[in-house]
Amino acid sequence: MFQSDTIIYDIHKIARYQEDSHYDYLAQLDMPDYSWFDFISQWFNRLINSIFSGKIGENVTTTILIFIFFMILASIVFFLYKKRPELFMRSGKKTAIPYNIEEENIHHFNFDQEIESAIQNRDYRLAIRLLYLQTLRFLSDNHLIVWQIHKTPTEYLYELTNRDMKQPFRAFTNFFLHIRYGNYQASSELYETMLNLQTEIKRLEKGVTA
C-alpha cells in the first residue's frame, strides 16, 4: 500500500527562521523612504569611515558633504561670472540697445569718422561702443589679442597678457560692460574717461613712459 510523506511542523525551527534577518523577505522588499541627499550622505559616511577606520561620526561627514556642495556651487557661480559678467550687472528697467557687439566685424569700420558722427549727434552710447571696438582692433592689429566675432569682452581681458596694459584695459572694459549690460547712463564725461584709457593703452603698447 502506497504511503504518502507527511510534513512535520517544527515550532522551534520556524521560530529560528523568523528571527533570522536573512529570511525576512518582506523587510528586504520594503525599501526605506530616503531622499537623494540621505542616500549620498550615507554613502559618503561609509566611505569616510572606511578611510579613517570609523573614527569620524555621521554629523562630521554630513558637514563635509555640505561644504563640498557649496564649493561646487561657488565654482559654478565663479565660472559664470568669468564667462558671462553681464548676468551679474545691476538690473533694472532695460532699454533696447540698437546693436549687438558680438555681430560686429571690427575690420569693417572707419572708426574715426563714425565716432565723430556719433559725438556730433550726442549719441554717447554709440560713441562708447565704437571706441571699444576701435580698441579691440588696435589690440588685434598689434597681436595682443586674437579677435573673433563671438568672443566676450571678458575673454579679451583675460587674453591680454601685458601686465602694464591689463589694468587700464580692465577699467576700460568694465566701463563698457556697465553701459552695454548694466543700464548705466552714457555721457560725454564717461566717453572722455574711456578715451583717456584708450590713449594710455596705446602709449603702453608703444613702450612710451609718461
Secondary structure, DSSP 8 states (H G I E B T S, - for coil): ----------HHHHHHHHH-GGG-HHHHHS-----HHHHHHHHHHHHHHHHTTT-S-HHHHHHHHHHHHHHHHHHHHHHHHHH-GGGGS--S-----S--GGG--GGG--HHHHHHHHHHTT-HHHHHHHHHHHHHHHHHHTTSS---TT--HHHHHHH---HHHHHHHHHHHHHHHHHHHS-----HHHHHHHHHHHHHHHHHHTT---
